[in-house]
Amino acid sequence: QVQPAESVGGVVQAGDSLTLSCSVSGGTFVGDDMVAWYRQAPGKEREVIGTITWDAGSSHYADSMRGRFTIYRNYHENRSWLHMNGLKPEDTAIYYCTMQRDSVVYWGQGTQITVSS
């Protein structure tokens, strides 16, 4: 079964930038797939960061995420990327990549990002 797989996160300093990647274990991104990035901070509900359509590469962001987060995809590398600028301690969370295909959403296992002040 296909499953998105995020790259390993880690601990960064406030103000740093970090890029996560997402690939598909057991398969590849294709045509009408939509990739989404989410995060869940400690004690908070999971929230969407944004999405990108695989074929067209069209990205959209939650209002609260617009500006410091950029989602893109590399068609030939078959990966999506989440680039984060100016990280803050409140960005500490588990970050997830998802893939929606034929109305089914597949979730990655998530990767922890910790931003220290």
C-alpha positions, -999 to +999 in steps of 0.1 A: +000+000+000+012+035-008+021+058+021+036+092+022+069+094+040+082+126+054+119+133+058+134+134+093+128+166+112+148+177+142+157+205+165+164+240+151+169+274+165+143+302+164+148+321+132+162+292+112+148+278+080+140+242+074+127+222+045+109+189+048+103+165+019+076+140+012+079+110-011+056+079-015+066+046+000+054+018-022+046+040-052+048+074-067+028+106-069+007+107-101-016+129-121-046+140-100-030+134-066-032+162-041-005+166-015-013+184+017+009+194+047-005+195+082+009+200+116-001+193+152+014+212+181+014+198+216-021+201+231-036+216+200-057+203+171-042+193+138-042+221+114-036+223+076-007+243+063-015+240+026-019+219-004-004+214-038-019+196-068+006+172-083+000+176-120-003+214-122+018+222-091-009+247-079-005+255-042-029+270-017-023+279+019-043+284+051-045+321+059-025+317+091+003+299+072+007+322+043+040+340+042+065+318+061+056+285+045+061+274+009+049+241-006+063+230-039+069+198-058+095+184-080+078+164-107+110+145-118+122+138-083+086+128-074+087+147-041+068+175-024+086+199-003+076+221+027+099+251+031+096+270+064+112+304+071+117+323+103+108+294+125+094+303+159+090+282+191+053+280+184+060+262+152+071+232+173+049+204+161+046+171+144+044+178+106+025+155+084+024+149+046-008+135+031-017+123-003-053+123-016-060+099-044-094+090-057-111+104-025-088+084-002-064+103+020-032+086+029-012+099+059+025+099+066+036+090+100+047+125+108+080+141+117+088+161+148+102+196+144+112+214+176+121+250+175+142+262+205+143+298+216 
